[in-house]
Amino acid sequence: MSTRNGRAVRYDRYGGVEELYVAEVGFDDPAPGRVLVEVHAAGINPGETALREGAFADTWPSEFPSGQGSDWAGVVVAVGEGVTGVEPGEDVFGWTDDRAAQATHVDVPAGQVLHRPAGLDAPTAGALYIAGTAAVASVAAVDPQPGETVVVSGAAGGVGQIAVQLLRLRDVEVLGIASERNHDRLREMAVTPVAYGASPARTLENVRAAAPERVHAWVDLYGGGYVAMARELGVDPGRINTIIDFAGAEEHGVLTRGTADADAREDLAALGDLVADSALEVTVAAGYRLADVRDAYTELEKRHTAGKIVLLPQE
């Protein structure tokens, strides 16, 4: 069995971005049923910050030293015994459940490897899994119907930009809450932008002004009280979904469907095809070297990025 030298993001204890470092790691040939991929792009996500900070230590604890990341795109290096359908040298994308994508290589089950279609570049493919499947599940949860009005809070973020486009593909009128610097981008996606107010009451006024008749459903991707705001507008709890405000969801009895509720392989393949066919645009806002992982997460945690941030482990 051969071993390849590589590098991977690690942290040894819960904490802030200062806990992140890049370690030298060896990658062996894959076991039966598995595939070894050279990673060319790996998306980063807010959930990884929460895991590293210990927010889910009771439910999804980290085993130290812990790796990071689910999203990846790259090139097949080797396949294990019994693997069919992919071969070394092929462009692929997919996900890992082992918090291991932010590395020069990733070893995954063959079922989590998809061929990357022409028209889907590696940085976009490497940013697609978590944000894309969260968007798919969030949109499906609120059951949007043609002609209805749906509000998306956090509309300019990585999940938000995908969600609003999926809603528009369903012929839904979409109001997107976002900072004013991102309003032109929302208009490009045929979304009506709604500005954050200086207070929740002001934001509510802005939503009411944009949708004077009725809001039928709400997709919350930001937290901070939007579940309560949706209920104040009279949106049925069964048509409100949040991926972040779990306290608000419990209080108001709304939905909390996200990536874990998606059909990972089917939904990711469909998203990849939509991007390849130019029916869906996924904005990659910035790319960072693996060595600059702290800078990448510092930028992500400002919560102002319009689109996705990716690590580029081969640079």
Summary of the structure (lengths in Angstrom):
residues: 315
radius of gyration: 19.7
end to end distance: 26.8
largest distance: 66.0
contacts: 1126
relative contact order: 0.16
helix: 34%
strand: 27%
